[in-house]
């Protein structure tokens, strides 16, 4: 069984609004909730420990 790296990357491909913390799709240029462009890439989930 091989876990494809691509699958793992897709989970990280999200953007979080710095204003309202809404999670947006990676392709989003604006926050879908407040319309802010202050989006930052979401980092890997905190499961890693
Ligand atoms: Zn927002």
mmCIF file of the protein (N, C-alpha, C, O) and its ligand, coordinates in Angstrom:
data_MODEL
# 
_entry.id   MODEL 
# 
loop_
_entity.id 
_entity.type 
_entity.pdbx_number_of_molecules 
1 polymer     1 
2 non-polymer 1 
# 
_entity_poly.entity_id                      1 
_entity_poly.type                           'polypeptide(L)' 
_entity_poly.nstd_linkage                   no 
_entity_poly.nstd_monomer                   no 
_entity_poly.pdbx_seq_one_letter_code       
;(UNK)(UNK)(UNK)(UNK)(UNK)(UNK)(UNK)(UNK)(UNK)(UNK)(UNK)(UNK)(UNK)(UNK)(UNK)(UNK)
(UNK)(UNK)(UNK)(UNK)(UNK)(UNK)(UNK)(UNK)(UNK)(UNK)(UNK)(UNK)(UNK)(UNK)(UNK)(UNK)
(UNK)(UNK)(UNK)(UNK)(UNK)(UNK)(UNK)(UNK)(UNK)(UNK)(UNK)(UNK)(UNK)(UNK)(UNK)(UNK)
(UNK)
;
_entity_poly.pdbx_seq_one_letter_code_can   XXXXXXXXXXXXXXXXXXXXXXXXXXXXXXXXXXXXXXXXXXXXXXXXX 
_entity_poly.pdbx_strand_id                 A 
# 
loop_
_entity_poly_seq.entity_id 
_entity_poly_seq.num 
_entity_poly_seq.mon_id 
_entity_poly_seq.hetero 
1 1  UNK n 
1 2  UNK n 
1 3  UNK n 
1 4  UNK n 
1 5  UNK n 
1 6  UNK n 
1 7  UNK n 
1 8  UNK n 
1 9  UNK n 
1 10 UNK n 
1 11 UNK n 
1 12 UNK n 
1 13 UNK n 
1 14 UNK n 
1 15 UNK n 
1 16 UNK n 
1 17 UNK n 
1 18 UNK n 
1 19 UNK n 
1 20 UNK n 
1 21 UNK n 
1 22 UNK n 
1 23 UNK n 
1 24 UNK n 
1 25 UNK n 
1 26 UNK n 
1 27 UNK n 
1 28 UNK n 
1 29 UNK n 
1 30 UNK n 
1 31 UNK n 
1 32 UNK n 
1 33 UNK n 
1 34 UNK n 
1 35 UNK n 
1 36 UNK n 
1 37 UNK n 
1 38 UNK n 
1 39 UNK n 
1 40 UNK n 
1 41 UNK n 
1 42 UNK n 
1 43 UNK n 
1 44 UNK n 
1 45 UNK n 
1 46 UNK n 
1 47 UNK n 
1 48 UNK n 
1 49 UNK n 
# 
loop_
_struct_asym.id 
_struct_asym.entity_id 
A 1 
B 2 
# 
loop_
_chem_comp.id 
_chem_comp.type 
_chem_comp.mon_nstd_flag 
UNK 'L-peptide linking' . 
ZN  non-polymer         . 
# 
_pdbx_entity_nonpoly.entity_id   2 
_pdbx_entity_nonpoly.name        ? 
_pdbx_entity_nonpoly.comp_id     ZN 
# 
_pdbx_nonpoly_scheme.asym_id         B 
_pdbx_nonpoly_scheme.entity_id       2 
_pdbx_nonpoly_scheme.mon_id          ZN 
_pdbx_nonpoly_scheme.ndb_seq_num     1 
_pdbx_nonpoly_scheme.pdb_seq_num     101 
_pdbx_nonpoly_scheme.auth_seq_num    101 
_pdbx_nonpoly_scheme.pdb_mon_id      ZN 
_pdbx_nonpoly_scheme.auth_mon_id     ZN 
_pdbx_nonpoly_scheme.pdb_strand_id   A 
_pdbx_nonpoly_scheme.pdb_ins_code    . 
# 
loop_
_atom_site.group_PDB 
_atom_site.id 
_atom_site.type_symbol 
_atom_site.label_atom_id 
_atom_site.label_alt_id 
_atom_site.label_comp_id 
_atom_site.label_asym_id 
_atom_site.label_entity_id 
_atom_site.label_seq_id 
_atom_site.pdbx_PDB_ins_code 
_atom_site.Cartn_x 
_atom_site.Cartn_y 
_atom_site.Cartn_z 
_atom_site.occupancy 
_atom_site.B_iso_or_equiv 
_atom_site.pdbx_formal_charge 
_atom_site.auth_seq_id 
_atom_site.auth_comp_id 
_atom_site.auth_asym_id 
_atom_site.auth_atom_id 
_atom_site.pdbx_PDB_model_num 
ATOM   1   N  N  . UNK A 1 1  ? 0.843   -1.212 0.000  1.00 0.00 ? 1   UNK A N  1 
ATOM   2   C  CA . UNK A 1 1  ? 0.000   0.000  0.000  1.00 0.00 ? 1   UNK A CA 1 
ATOM   3   C  C  . UNK A 1 1  ? 0.871   1.253  0.000  1.00 0.00 ? 1   UNK A C  1 
ATOM   4   O  O  . UNK A 1 1  ? 1.782   1.405  0.814  1.00 0.00 ? 1   UNK A O  1 
ATOM   5   N  N  . UNK A 1 2  ? 0.568   2.120  -0.915 1.00 0.00 ? 2   UNK A N  1 
ATOM   6   C  CA . UNK A 1 2  ? 1.340   3.363  -0.992 1.00 0.00 ? 2   UNK A CA 1 
ATOM   7   C  C  . UNK A 1 2  ? 0.410   4.554  -0.815 1.00 0.00 ? 2   UNK A C  1 
ATOM   8   O  O  . UNK A 1 2  ? -0.631  4.651  -1.465 1.00 0.00 ? 2   UNK A O  1 
ATOM   9   N  N  . UNK A 1 3  ? 0.793   5.431  0.052  1.00 0.00 ? 3   UNK A N  1 
ATOM   10  C  CA . UNK A 1 3  ? 0.012   6.657  0.215  1.00 0.00 ? 3   UNK A CA 1 
ATOM   11  C  C  . UNK A 1 3  ? 0.594   7.729  -0.695 1.00 0.00 ? 3   UNK A C  1 
ATOM   12  O  O  . UNK A 1 3  ? 1.759   8.107  -0.574 1.00 0.00 ? 3   UNK A O  1 
ATOM   13  N  N  . UNK A 1 4  ? -0.226  8.200  -1.590 1.00 0.00 ? 4   UNK A N  1 
ATOM   14  C  CA . UNK A 1 4  ? 0.260   9.176  -2.547 1.00 0.00 ? 4   UNK A CA 1 
ATOM   15  C  C  . UNK A 1 4  ? 0.435   10.552 -1.895 1.00 0.00 ? 4   UNK A C  1 
ATOM   16  O  O  . UNK A 1 4  ? -0.451  11.041 -1.193 1.00 0.00 ? 4   UNK A O  1 
ATOM   17  N  N  . UNK A 1 5  ? 1.561   11.144 -2.136 1.00 0.00 ? 5   UNK A N  1 
ATOM   18  C  CA . UNK A 1 5  ? 1.834   12.487 -1.573 1.00 0.00 ? 5   UNK A CA 1 
ATOM   19  C  C  . UNK A 1 5  ? 0.805   13.512 -2.031 1.00 0.00 ? 5   UNK A C  1 
ATOM   20  O  O  . UNK A 1 5  ? 0.498   14.456 -1.304 1.00 0.00 ? 5   UNK A O  1 
ATOM   21  N  N  . UNK A 1 6  ? 0.283   13.332 -3.210 1.00 0.00 ? 6   UNK A N  1 
ATOM   22  C  CA . UNK A 1 6  ? -0.677  14.298 -3.746 1.00 0.00 ? 6   UNK A CA 1 
ATOM   23  C  C  . UNK A 1 6  ? -1.916  14.394 -2.863 1.00 0.00 ? 6   UNK A C  1 
ATOM   24  O  O  . UNK A 1 6  ? -2.470  15.472 -2.644 1.00 0.00 ? 6   UNK A O  1 
ATOM   25  N  N  . UNK A 1 7  ? -2.320  13.263 -2.377 1.00 0.00 ? 7   UNK A N  1 
ATOM   26  C  CA . UNK A 1 7  ? -3.511  13.239 -1.527 1.00 0.00 ? 7   UNK A CA 1 
ATOM   27  C  C  . UNK A 1 7  ? -3.286  14.057 -0.269 1.00 0.00 ? 7   UNK A C  1 
ATOM   28  O  O  . UNK A 1 7  ? -4.181  14.745 0.221  1.00 0.00 ? 7   UNK A O  1 
ATOM   29  N  N  . UNK A 1 8  ? -2.094  13.964 0.227  1.00 0.00 ? 8   UNK A N  1 
ATOM   30  C  CA . UNK A 1 8  ? -1.777  14.689 1.445  1.00 0.00 ? 8   UNK A CA 1 
ATOM   31  C  C  . UNK A 1 8  ? -1.751  16.197 1.187  1.00 0.00 ? 8   UNK A C  1 
ATOM   32  O  O  . UNK A 1 8  ? -2.209  16.995 2.006  1.00 0.00 ? 8   UNK A O  1 
ATOM   33  N  N  . UNK A 1 9  ? -1.216  16.556 0.050  1.00 0.00 ? 9   UNK A N  1 
ATOM   34  C  CA . UNK A 1 9  ? -1.110  17.976 -0.273 1.00 0.00 ? 9   UNK A CA 1 
ATOM   35  C  C  . UNK A 1 9  ? -2.477  18.617 -0.442 1.00 0.00 ? 9   UNK A C  1 
ATOM   36  O  O  . UNK A 1 9  ? -2.682  19.777 -0.087 1.00 0.00 ? 9   UNK A O  1 
ATOM   37  N  N  . UNK A 1 10 ? -3.385  17.867 -0.974 1.00 0.00 ? 10  UNK A N  1 
ATOM   38  C  CA . UNK A 1 10 ? -4.715  18.445 -1.240 1.00 0.00 ? 10  UNK A CA 1 
ATOM   39  C  C  . UNK A 1 10 ? -5.383  18.901 0.049  1.00 0.00 ? 10  UNK A C  1 
ATOM   40  O  O  . UNK A 1 10 ? -6.160  19.856 0.048  1.00 0.00 ? 10  UNK A O  1 
ATOM   41  N  N  . UNK A 1 11 ? -5.086  18.236 1.119  1.00 0.00 ? 11  UNK A N  1 
ATOM   42  C  CA . UNK A 1 11 ? -5.694  18.646 2.386  1.00 0.00 ? 11  UNK A CA 1 
ATOM   43  C  C  . UNK A 1 11 ? -5.203  20.015 2.825  1.00 0.00 ? 11  UNK A C  1 
ATOM   44  O  O  . UNK A 1 11 ? -5.916  20.776 3.479  1.00 0.00 ? 11  UNK A O  1 
ATOM   45  N  N  . UNK A 1 12 ? -3.980  20.303 2.451  1.00 0.00 ? 12  UNK A N  1 
ATOM   46  C  CA . UNK A 1 12 ? -3.378  21.555 2.901  1.00 0.00 ? 12  UNK A CA 1 
ATOM   47  C  C  . UNK A 1 12 ? -3.802  22.722 2.008  1.00 0.00 ? 12  UNK A C  1 
ATOM   48  O  O  . UNK A 1 12 ? -3.709  23.889 2.389  1.00 0.00 ? 12  UNK A O  1 
ATOM   49  N  N  . UNK A 1 13 ? -4.265  22.373 0.822  1.00 0.00 ? 13  UNK A N  1 
ATOM   50  C  CA . UNK A 1 13 ? -4.572  23.428 -0.137 1.00 0.00 ? 13  UNK A CA 1 
ATOM   51  C  C  . UNK A 1 13 ? -5.862  24.147 0.211  1.00 0.00 ? 13  UNK A C  1 
ATOM   52  O  O  . UNK A 1 13 ? -6.905  23.958 -0.415 1.00 0.00 ? 13  UNK A O  1 
ATOM   53  N  N  . UNK A 1 14 ? -5.752  24.956 1.209  1.00 0.00 ? 14  UNK A N  1 
ATOM   54  C  CA . UNK A 1 14 ? -6.899  25.778 1.598  1.00 0.00 ? 14  UNK A CA 1 
ATOM   55  C  C  . UNK A 1 14 ? -6.371  27.135 2.016  1.00 0.00 ? 14  UNK A C  1 
ATOM   56  O  O  . UNK A 1 14 ? -5.199  27.297 2.355  1.00 0.00 ? 14  UNK A O  1 
ATOM   57  N  N  . UNK A 1 15 ? -7.245  28.074 1.983  1.00 0.00 ? 15  UNK A N  1 
ATOM   58  C  CA . UNK A 1 15 ? -6.859  29.403 2.444  1.00 0.00 ? 15  UNK A CA 1 
ATOM   59  C  C  . UNK A 1 15 ? -7.774  29.832 3.575  1.00 0.00 ? 15  UNK A C  1 
ATOM   60  O  O  . UNK A 1 15 ? -8.980  29.584 3.559  1.00 0.00 ? 15  UNK A O  1 
ATOM   61  N  N  . UNK A 1 16 ? -7.183  30.468 4.532  1.00 0.00 ? 16  UNK A N  1 
ATOM   62  C  CA . UNK A 1 16 ? -7.962  30.923 5.679  1.00 0.00 ? 16  UNK A CA 1 
ATOM   63  C  C  . UNK A 1 16 ? -7.999  32.444 5.682  1.00 0.00 ? 16  UNK A C  1 
ATOM   64  O  O  . UNK A 1 16 ? -6.971  33.106 5.541  1.00 0.00 ? 16  UNK A O  1 
ATOM   65  N  N  . UNK A 1 17 ? -9.181  32.977 5.843  1.00 0.00 ? 17  UNK A N  1 
ATOM   66  C  CA . UNK A 1 17 ? -9.337  34.422 5.927  1.00 0.00 ? 17  UNK A CA 1 
ATOM   67  C  C  . UNK A 1 17 ? -8.743  34.915 7.239  1.00 0.00 ? 17  UNK A C  1 
ATOM   68  O  O  . UNK A 1 17 ? -9.027  34.372 8.307  1.00 0.00 ? 17  UNK A O  1 
ATOM   69  N  N  . UNK A 1 18 ? -7.935  35.927 7.145  1.00 0.00 ? 18  UNK A N  1 
ATOM   70  C  CA . UNK A 1 18 ? -7.314  36.457 8.367  1.00 0.00 ? 18  UNK A CA 1 
ATOM   71  C  C  . UNK A 1 18 ? -8.274  37.348 9.138  1.00 0.00 ? 18  UNK A C  1 
ATOM   72  O  O  . UNK A 1 18 ? -8.023  37.720 10.285 1.00 0.00 ? 18  UNK A O  1 
ATOM   73  N  N  . UNK A 1 19 ? -9.343  37.668 8.501  1.00 0.00 ? 19  UNK A N  1 
ATOM   74  C  CA . UNK A 1 19 ? -10.294 38.576 9.129  1.00 0.00 ? 19  UNK A CA 1 
ATOM   75  C  C  . UNK A 1 19 ? -11.356 37.808 9.912  1.00 0.00 ? 19  UNK A C  1 
ATOM   76  O  O  . UNK A 1 19 ? -11.607 38.082 11.086 1.00 0.00 ? 19  UNK A O  1 
ATOM   77  N  N  . UNK A 1 20 ? -11.971 36.842 9.234  1.00 0.00 ? 20  UNK A N  1 
ATOM   78  C  CA . UNK A 1 20 ? -13.067 36.117 9.893  1.00 0.00 ? 20  UNK A CA 1 
ATOM   79  C  C  . UNK A 1 20 ? -12.760 34.626 10.047 1.00 0.00 ? 20  UNK A C  1 
ATOM   80  O  O  . UNK A 1 20 ? -13.581 33.864 10.558 1.00 0.00 ? 20  UNK A O  1 
ATOM   81  N  N  . UNK A 1 21 ? -11.582 34.224 9.603  1.00 0.00 ? 21  UNK A N  1 
ATOM   82  C  CA . UNK A 1 21 ? -11.132 32.836 9.768  1.00 0.00 ? 21  UNK A CA 1 
ATOM   83  C  C  . UNK A 1 21 ? -11.965 31.816 9.012  1.00 0.00 ? 21  UNK A C  1 
ATOM   84  O  O  . UNK A 1 21 ? -11.991 30.635 9.360  1.00 0.00 ? 21  UNK A O  1 
ATOM   85  N  N  . UNK A 1 22 ? -12.632 32.275 7.997  1.00 0.00 ? 22  UNK A N  1 
ATOM   86  C  CA . UNK A 1 22 ? -13.370 31.331 7.172  1.00 0.00 ? 22  UNK A CA 1 
ATOM   87  C  C  . UNK A 1 22 ? -12.403 30.581 6.259  1.00 0.00 ? 22  UNK A C  1 
ATOM   88  O  O  . UNK A 1 22 ? -11.490 31.173 5.684  1.00 0.00 ? 22  UNK A O  1 
ATOM   89  N  N  . UNK A 1 23 ? -12.611 29.296 6.136  1.00 0.00 ? 23  UNK A N  1 
ATOM   90  C  CA . UNK A 1 23 ? -11.764 28.504 5.248  1.00 0.00 ? 23  UNK A CA 1 
ATOM   91  C  C  . UNK A 1 23 ? -12.310 28.587 3.837  1.00 0.00 ? 23  UNK A C  1 
ATOM   92  O  O  . UNK A 1 23 ? -13.473 28.273 3.580  1.00 0.00 ? 23  UNK A O  1 
ATOM   93  N  N  . UNK A 1 24 ? -11.455 29.012 2.938  1.00 0.00 ? 24  UNK A N  1 
ATOM   94  C  CA . UNK A 1 24 ? -11.845 29.152 1.542  1.00 0.00 ? 24  UNK A CA 1 
ATOM   95  C  C  . UNK A 1 24 ? -11.095 28.149 0.688  1.00 0.00 ? 24  UNK A C  1 
ATOM   96  O  O  . UNK A 1 24 ? -10.063 27.621 1.102  1.00 0.00 ? 24  UNK A O  1 
ATOM   97  N  N  . UNK A 1 25 ? -11.607 27.885 -0.497 1.00 0.00 ? 25  UNK A N  1 
ATOM   98  C  CA . UNK A 1 25 ? -10.885 27.021 -1.425 1.00 0.00 ? 25  UNK A CA 1 
ATOM   99  C  C  . UNK A 1 25 ? -9.542  27.636 -1.795 1.00 0.00 ? 25  UNK A C  1 
ATOM   100 O  O  . UNK A 1 25 ? -9.369  28.853 -1.736 1.00 0.00 ? 25  UNK A O  1 
ATOM   101 N  N  . UNK A 1 26 ? -8.609  26.796 -2.170 1.00 0.00 ? 26  UNK A N  1 
ATOM   102 C  CA . UNK A 1 26 ? -7.274  27.260 -2.509 1.00 0.00 ? 26  UNK A CA 1 
ATOM   103 C  C  . UNK A 1 26 ? -7.308  28.261 -3.650 1.00 0.00 ? 26  UNK A C  1 
ATOM   104 O  O  . UNK A 1 26 ? -6.477  29.166 -3.713 1.00 0.00 ? 26  UNK A O  1 
ATOM   105 N  N  . UNK A 1 27 ? -8.251  28.102 -4.538 1.00 0.00 ? 27  UNK A N  1 
ATOM   106 C  CA . UNK A 1 27 ? -8.313  28.946 -5.724 1.00 0.00 ? 27  UNK A CA 1 
ATOM   107 C  C  . UNK A 1 27 ? -9.008  30.277 -5.456 1.00 0.00 ? 27  UNK A C  1 
ATOM   108 O  O  . UNK A 1 27 ? -9.039  31.156 -6.317 1.00 0.00 ? 27  UNK A O  1 
ATOM   109 N  N  . UNK A 1 28 ? -9.554  30.414 -4.274 1.00 0.00 ? 28  UNK A N  1 
ATOM   110 C  CA . UNK A 1 28 ? -10.288 31.640 -3.971 1.00 0.00 ? 28  UNK A CA 1 
ATOM   111 C  C  . UNK A 1 28 ? -9.348  32.830 -3.861 1.00 0.00 ? 28  UNK A C  1 
ATOM   112 O  O  . UNK A 1 28 ? -8.248  32.724 -3.318 1.00 0.00 ? 28  UNK A O  1 
ATOM   113 N  N  . UNK A 1 29 ? -9.794  33.952 -4.379 1.00 0.00 ? 29  UNK A N  1 
ATOM   114 C  CA . UNK A 1 29 ? -8.994  35.170 -4.264 1.00 0.00 ? 29  UNK A CA 1 
ATOM   115 C  C  . UNK A 1 29 ? -9.580  36.112 -3.222 1.00 0.00 ? 29  UNK A C  1 
ATOM   116 O  O  . UNK A 1 29 ? -8.931  37.041 -2.741 1.00 0.00 ? 29  UNK A O  1 
ATOM   117 N  N  . UNK A 1 30 ? -10.815 35.835 -2.904 1.00 0.00 ? 30  UNK A N  1 
ATOM   118 C  CA . UNK A 1 30 ? -11.479 36.629 -1.872 1.00 0.00 ? 30  UNK A CA 1 
ATOM   119 C  C  . UNK A 1 30 ? -12.156 35.692 -0.888 1.00 0.00 ? 30  UNK A C  1 
ATOM   120 O  O  . UNK A 1 30 ? -12.506 34.561 -1.225 1.00 0.00 ? 30  UNK A O  1 
ATOM   121 N  N  . UNK A 1 31 ? -12.330 36.168 0.307  1.00 0.00 ? 31  UNK A N  1 
ATOM   122 C  CA . UNK A 1 31 ? -13.073 35.398 1.290  1.00 0.00 ? 31  UNK A CA 1 
ATOM   123 C  C  . UNK A 1 31 ? -14.529 35.317 0.853  1.00 0.00 ? 31  UNK A C  1 
ATOM   124 O  O  . UNK A 1 31 ? -15.137 36.321 0.482  1.00 0.00 ? 31  UNK A O  1 
ATOM   125 N  N  . UNK A 1 32 ? -15.069 34.130 0.902  1.00 0.00 ? 32  UNK A N  1 
ATOM   126 C  CA . UNK A 1 32 ? -16.450 33.948 0.448  1.00 0.00 ? 32  UNK A CA 1 
ATOM   127 C  C  . UNK A 1 32 ? -17.451 34.532 1.440  1.00 0.00 ? 32  UNK A C  1 
ATOM   128 O  O  . UNK A 1 32 ? -18.617 34.747 1.106  1.00 0.00 ? 32  UNK A O  1 
ATOM   129 N  N  . UNK A 1 33 ? -16.998 34.780 2.626  1.00 0.00 ? 33  UNK A N  1 
ATOM   130 C  CA . UNK A 1 33 ? -17.911 35.275 3.650  1.00 0.00 ? 33  UNK A CA 1 
ATOM   131 C  C  . UNK A 1 33 ? -17.891 36.800 3.754  1.00 0.00 ? 33  UNK A C  1 
ATOM   132 O  O  . UNK A 1 33 ? -18.930 37.455 3.669  1.00 0.00 ? 33  UNK A O  1 
ATOM   133 N  N  . UNK A 1 34 ? -16.689 37.354 3.939  1.00 0.00 ? 34  UNK A N  1 
ATOM   134 C  CA . UNK A 1 34 ? -16.611 38.793 4.162  1.00 0.00 ? 34  UNK A CA 1 
ATOM   135 C  C  . UNK A 1 34 ? -16.017 39.540 2.969  1.00 0.00 ? 34  UNK A C  1 
ATOM   136 O  O  . UNK A 1 34 ? -15.990 40.771 2.955  1.00 0.00 ? 34  UNK A O  1 
ATOM   137 N  N  . UNK A 1 35 ? -15.537 38.789 1.958  1.00 0.00 ? 35  UNK A N  1 
ATOM   138 C  CA . UNK A 1 35 ? -15.016 39.437 0.759  1.00 0.00 ? 35  UNK A CA 1 
ATOM   139 C  C  . UNK A 1 35 ? -13.622 39.989 0.927  1.00 0.00 ? 35  UNK A C  1 
ATOM   140 O  O  . UNK A 1 35 ? -13.109 40.660 0.031  1.00 0.00 ? 35  UNK A O  1 
ATOM   141 N  N  . UNK A 1 36 ? -13.005 39.722 2.048  1.00 0.00 ? 36  UNK A N  1 
ATOM   142 C  CA . UNK A 1 36 ? -11.658 40.213 2.291  1.00 0.00 ? 36  UNK A CA 1 
ATOM   143 C  C  . UNK A 1 36 ? -10.639 39.469 1.442  1.00 0.00 ? 36  UNK A C  1 
ATOM   144 O  O  . UNK A 1 36 ? -10.804 38.287 1.142  1.00 0.00 ? 36  UNK A O  1 
ATOM   145 N  N  . UNK A 1 37 ? -9.597  40.171 1.064  1.00 0.00 ? 37  UNK A N  1 
ATOM   146 C  CA . UNK A 1 37 ? -8.544  39.515 0.282  1.00 0.00 ? 37  UNK A CA 1 
ATOM   147 C  C  . UNK A 1 37 ? -7.393  39.087 1.178  1.00 0.00 ? 37  UNK A C  1 
ATOM   148 O  O  . UNK A 1 37 ? -6.363  38.613 0.698  1.00 0.00 ? 37  UNK A O  1 
ATOM   149 N  N  . UNK A 1 38 ? -7.569  39.254 2.448  1.00 0.00 ? 38  UNK A N  1 
ATOM   150 C  CA . UNK A 1 38 ? -6.517  38.847 3.375  1.00 0.00 ? 38  UNK A CA 1 
ATOM   151 C  C  . UNK A 1 38 ? -6.587  37.345 3.634  1.00 0.00 ? 38  UNK A C  1 
ATOM   152 O  O  . UNK A 1 38 ? -6.982  36.890 4.707  1.00 0.00 ? 38  UNK A O  1 
ATOM   153 N  N  . UNK A 1 39 ? -6.198  36.617 2.637  1.00 0.00 ? 39  UNK A N  1 
ATOM   154 C  CA . UNK A 1 39 ? -6.206  35.167 2.768  1.00 0.00 ? 39  UNK A CA 1 
ATOM   155 C  C  . UNK A 1 39 ? -4.784  34.657 2.939  1.00 0.00 ? 39  UNK A C  1 
ATOM   156 O  O  . UNK A 1 39 ? -3.844  35.156 2.320  1.00 0.00 ? 39  UNK A O  1 
ATOM   157 N  N  . UNK A 1 40 ? -4.655  33.678 3.771  1.00 0.00 ? 40  UNK A N  1 
ATOM   158 C  CA . UNK A 1 40 ? -3.341  33.074 3.937  1.00 0.00 ? 40  UNK A CA 1 
ATOM   159 C  C  . UNK A 1 40 ? -3.488  31.563 3.771  1.00 0.00 ? 40  UNK A C  1 
ATOM   160 O  O  . UNK A 1 40 ? -4.539  31.002 4.080  1.00 0.00 ? 40  UNK A O  1 
ATOM   161 N  N  . UNK A 1 41 ? -2.444  30.911 3.286  1.00 0.00 ? 41  UNK A N  1 
ATOM   162 C  CA . UNK A 1 41 ? -2.496  29.471 3.122  1.00 0.00 ? 41  UNK A CA 1 
ATOM   163 C  C  . UNK A 1 41 ? -2.623  28.775 4.464  1.00 0.00 ? 41  UNK A C  1 
ATOM   164 O  O  . UNK A 1 41 ? -1.983  29.147 5.447  1.00 0.00 ? 41  UNK A O  1 
ATOM   165 N  N  . UNK A 1 42 ? -3.444  27.783 4.474  1.00 0.00 ? 42  UNK A N  1 
ATOM   166 C  CA . UNK A 1 42 ? -3.601  27.025 5.706  1.00 0.00 ? 42  UNK A CA 1 
ATOM   167 C  C  . UNK A 1 42 ? -2.489  25.992 5.787  1.00 0.00 ? 42  UNK A C  1 
ATOM   168 O  O  . UNK A 1 42 ? -2.165  25.332 4.799  1.00 0.00 ? 42  UNK A O  1 
ATOM   169 N  N  . UNK A 1 43 ? -1.922  25.861 6.947  1.00 0.00 ? 43  UNK A N  1 
ATOM   170 C  CA . UNK A 1 43 ? -0.834  24.909 7.113  1.00 0.00 ? 43  UNK A CA 1 
ATOM   171 C  C  . UNK A 1 43 ? -1.370  23.526 7.421  1.00 0.00 ? 43  UNK A C  1 
ATOM   172 O  O  . UNK A 1 43 ? -2.567  23.335 7.637  1.00 0.00 ? 43  UNK A O  1 
ATOM   173 N  N  . UNK A 1 44 ? -0.480  22.591 7.435  1.00 0.00 ? 44  UNK A N  1 
ATOM   174 C  CA . UNK A 1 44 ? -0.864  21.205 7.682  1.00 0.00 ? 44  UNK A CA 1 
ATOM   175 C  C  . UNK A 1 44 ? -1.623  21.090 8.990  1.00 0.00 ? 44  UNK A C  1 
ATOM   176 O  O  . UNK A 1 44 ? -1.405  21.846 9.936  1.00 0.00 ? 44  UNK A O  1 
ATOM   177 N  N  . UNK A 1 45 ? -2.513  20.129 9.009  1.00 0.00 ? 45  UNK A N  1 
ATOM   178 C  CA . UNK A 1 45 ? -3.335  19.965 10.203 1.00 0.00 ? 45  UNK A CA 1 
ATOM   179 C  C  . UNK A 1 45 ? -2.512  19.540 11.403 1.00 0.00 ? 45  UNK A C  1 
ATOM   180 O  O  . UNK A 1 45 ? -1.414  18.997 11.281 1.00 0.00 ? 45  UNK A O  1 
ATOM   181 N  N  . UNK A 1 46 ? -3.070  19.799 12.533 1.00 0.00 ? 46  UNK A N  1 
ATOM   182 C  CA . UNK A 1 46 ? -2.305  19.614 13.776 1.00 0.00 ? 46  UNK A CA 1 
ATOM   183 C  C  . UNK A 1 46 ? -2.176  18.157 14.219 1.00 0.00 ? 46  UNK A C  1 
ATOM   184 O  O  . UNK A 1 46 ? -1.730  17.874 15.331 1.00 0.00 ? 46  UNK A O  1 
ATOM   185 N  N  . UNK A 1 47 ? -2.561  17.258 13.358 1.00 0.00 ? 47  UNK A N  1 
ATOM   186 C  CA . UNK A 1 47 ? -2.466  15.850 13.699 1.00 0.00 ? 47  UNK A CA 1 
ATOM   187 C  C  . UNK A 1 47 ? -1.013  15.406 13.856 1.00 0.00 ? 47  UNK A C  1 
ATOM   188 O  O  . UNK A 1 47 ? -0.709  14.448 14.568 1.00 0.00 ? 47  UNK A O  1 
ATOM   189 N  N  . UNK A 1 48 ? -0.136  16.119 13.181 1.00 0.00 ? 48  UNK A N  1 
ATOM   190 C  CA . UNK A 1 48 ? 1.268   15.748 13.189 1.00 0.00 ? 48  UNK A CA 1 
ATOM   191 C  C  . UNK A 1 48 ? 1.891   16.062 14.549 1.00 0.00 ? 48  UNK A C  1 
ATOM   192 O  O  . UNK A 1 48 ? 2.018   17.223 14.939 1.00 0.00 ? 48  UNK A O  1 
ATOM   193 N  N  . UNK A 1 49 ? 2.268   15.030 15.242 1.00 0.00 ? 49  UNK A N  1 
ATOM   194 C  CA . UNK A 1 49 ? 2.898   15.248 16.540 1.00 0.00 ? 49  UNK A CA 1 
ATOM   195 C  C  . UNK A 1 49 ? 3.636   14.012 17.008 1.00 0.00 ? 49  UNK A C  1 
ATOM   196 O  O  . UNK A 1 49 ? 4.228   14.017 18.087 1.00 0.00 ? 49  UNK A O  1 
HETATM 197 ZN ZN . ZN  B 2 .  ? -13.419 36.581 5.723  1.00 0.00 ? 101 ZN  A ZN 1 
# 
